[in-house]
Amino acid sequence: MEQKLSKEEINKDRLFAKLAELSEEMVEDHGKDFAMGALVLAAQWIAKGESGPPQTGARH
């Protein structure tokens, strides 16, 4: 039996695929530690409810 995905589920799958692609690119370019750190910072940014682009001038 095949279940049809809702539009929301299809959209979430699309976004997870984009996130996976970006994560793989970060790991390839800068390693696992960078990728995990960037994703944790993104999660914190979301949790704090901050909006707009990240601050510029950050030191890397």
C-alpha positions in Angstrom: 0.0 0.0 0.0 1.4 3.4 -1.0 0.7 6.5 1.0 0.5 9.8 -0.8 2.6 12.6 0.9 0.9 15.8 1.8 2.2 19.1 0.3 3.7 19.9 3.7 5.6 16.6 3.8 6.8 17.0 0.3 8.1 20.5 1.2 9.8 19.2 4.4 11.5 16.5 2.4 12.7 19.1 -0.1 14.1 21.2 2.7 15.8 18.3 4.4 17.5 17.4 1.1 18.8 21.0 0.8 20.0 20.8 4.4 21.8 17.5 3.7 23.4 18.9 0.6 24.7 22.0 2.5 25.9 19.9 5.4 27.9 17.7 3.0 29.4 20.7 1.4 30.4 22.2 4.7 32.0 18.9 5.8 33.9 18.6 2.5 35.2 22.2 2.6 35.9 22.7 6.3 35.4 19.4 8.2 32.9 17.9 10.6 33.6 20.2 13.5 32.9 23.3 11.4 29.7 21.8 10.0 28.4 20.7 13.4 29.3 24.0 14.9 27.5 26.0 12.2 24.4 23.9 12.5 24.4 24.3 16.3 24.7 28.0 15.9 21.9 28.0 13.4 19.7 26.1 15.8 20.5 28.6 18.6 19.7 31.5 16.3 16.3 29.9 15.5 15.6 29.1 19.2 16.3 32.7 20.2 13.8 33.8 17.6 16.2 36.2 15.9 15.3 37.4 12.5 17.2 39.0 9.7 20.6 38.1 8.3 23.4 37.1 10.8 25.6 39.9 12.0 28.5 40.8 9.7 32.0 41.2 10.8 32.1 38.0 12.7 35.6 36.6 13.2 36.2 33.1 11.9 
